[in-house]
């Protein structure tokens, strides 16, 4: 919103998350009068739009990380080409959903997502030690690596931690 309290033109189309947060805050500042608007529930529903977009982007990142880990660390990947296609598809979907707000927020969550995905692979006995895998990666993949549609890690099958 600008200094006069008006919504920025085009914000709805350019950054749905920022629009949803701004709209929810604006609705909560108003008082319900003698109209039919249920401001609190309307604000919650609008916030849910932003949460849905954020959740979808986190899900795409989780798929990307999981399949990059499989490509890099599994000794005999069963579905190497399938995982590459899945990574590429998730990257394109992520690119379609990312807003400027999420481009600022999500890079801070990459290490947590990588740790979670490595732990899930260890639980499934696909890798031995999630901590060793993350250490070998220096904590995980970078935002740039995760979002670059052409980047894939070289296999480390002979040195799997």
C-alpha positions in Angstrom: 0.0 0.0 0.0 1.2 3.5 -0.6 1.4 6.3 1.9 -2.2 7.4 1.3 -3.5 4.0 2.3 -4.4 2.9 -1.3 -3.5 -0.4 -2.8 -0.6 -0.3 -5.3 -2.0 -0.6 -8.8 -1.2 -4.1 -10.2 -0.2 -5.6 -6.9 -2.9 -8.3 -7.3 -1.3 -9.5 -10.5 2.3 -9.0 -9.6 2.4 -10.3 -6.1 -0.6 -12.3 -4.9 0.9 -12.9 -1.5 1.6 -9.3 -0.8 -1.9 -8.4 -2.1 -3.6 -11.0 0.2 -1.7 -9.8 3.2 -2.4 -6.1 2.5 -6.1 -6.8 1.9 -6.5 -8.9 5.1 -4.8 -6.1 7.1 -7.0 -3.5 5.5 -10.2 -5.5 6.2 -9.3 -6.1 9.8 -8.9 -2.3 10.4 -12.5 -1.7 9.3 -15.4 -2.2 11.5 -18.4 -4.2 10.3 -21.4 -1.9 10.0 -24.8 -2.6 8.7 -23.6 -4.4 5.6 -23.3 -8.0 4.8 -19.5 -8.3 5.0 -18.0 -10.5 7.6 -14.7 -8.8 7.8 -12.9 -11.2 10.1 -13.8 -14.3 8.0 -13.2 -12.4 4.8 -9.8 -11.4 6.0 -9.0 -15.0 7.0 -10.1 -16.3 3.6 -7.9 -13.7 1.8 -5.0 -14.6 4.0 -5.6 -18.3 3.0 -4.9 -17.3 -0.6 -1.4 -16.2 0.4 -0.9 -19.3 2.6 -2.0 -21.6 -0.2 0.5 -20.0 -2.6 3.3 -20.2 0.0 2.4 -23.8 0.8 2.5 -24.8 -2.9 6.0 -23.2 -3.3 7.3 -25.0 -0.2 6.0 -28.2 -1.6 7.7 -27.7 -4.9 10.9 -26.9 -3.1 10.6 -30.1 -1.1 10.2 -32.2 -4.2 13.2 -30.5 -5.8 15.4 -31.1 -2.8 14.3 -34.7 -2.3 14.9 -35.6 -5.9 18.2 -33.7 -6.1 19.3 -35.7 -3.0 18.3 -38.9 -4.7 20.1 -38.0 -7.9 23.2 -37.1 -6.0 23.5 -39.7 -3.3 21.7 -42.9 -4.2 24.1 -45.6 -5.4 21.8 -47.1 -8.0 19.1 -44.6 -8.7 16.0 -46.5 -9.9 14.5 -43.7 -11.7 17.2 -41.2 -12.6 15.5 -39.7 -15.6 12.1 -39.6 -13.8 13.6 -37.7 -10.9 15.3 -35.2 -13.3 11.9 -34.6 -15.0 10.2 -34.2 -11.7 12.8 -31.7 -10.6 12.4 -29.7 -13.8 8.6 -29.8 -13.6 8.7 -28.6 -9.9 11.1 -25.8 -10.8 8.8 -24.6 -13.6 5.8 -24.8 -11.2 7.7 -23.0 -8.5 8.7 -20.3 -11.0 5.0 -19.9 -12.0 3.9 -19.4 -8.4 6.8 -17.3 -6.9 5.9 -13.8 -6.0 8.4 -11.1 -5.1 7.4 -11.6 -1.4 8.1 -15.3 -1.6 11.4 -14.7 -3.5 12.5 -12.8 -0.4 11.1 -15.3 2.2 11.7 -18.8 0.9 15.5 -18.7 0.5 15.7 -18.5 4.3 13.7 -21.8 4.5 15.9 -23.8 2.1 18.2 -25.3 4.9 15.2 -26.4 6.9 13.6 -28.0 3.9 16.8 -29.8 3.0 17.2 -31.1 6.5 13.6 -32.4 6.6 13.9 -34.1 3.2 17.3 -35.7 4.1 15.8 -37.0 7.3 12.8 -38.5 5.4 15.2 -40.2 3.0 17.1 -41.6 6.0 13.9 -42.8 7.6 13.1 -44.6 4.4 16.6 -46.2 4.4 17.4 -44.5 1.1 20.4 -42.8 2.6 22.3 -43.9 5.8 22.9 -40.6 7.6 21.0 -37.4 6.9 23.5 -35.3 8.9 26.4 -36.7 6.8 24.6 -35.9 3.6 23.8 -32.4 4.7 27.4 -31.9 5.8 28.7 -33.2 2.4 26.5 -30.5 0.8 27.6 -27.8 3.2 24.1 -27.7 4.8 22.1 -28.1 1.6 21.5 -26.6 -1.8 21.6 -22.9 -2.5 18.5 -21.0 -3.7 20.2 -20.5 -7.0 20.8 -24.2 -7.5 17.2 -25.1 -6.5 15.7 -22.6 -8.9 18.1 -23.0 -11.9 16.1 -25.3 -14.3 19.4 -26.6 -15.9 21.4 -27.3 -12.7 21.7 -30.9 -11.4 24.3 -32.2 -9.0 26.9 -34.7 -10.2 26.2 -38.2 -8.7 28.3 -39.1 -5.6 27.3 -42.7 -5.5 30.9 -43.9 -4.9 31.3 -41.5 -1.9 27.8 -41.7 -0.3 28.0 -40.7 3.3 
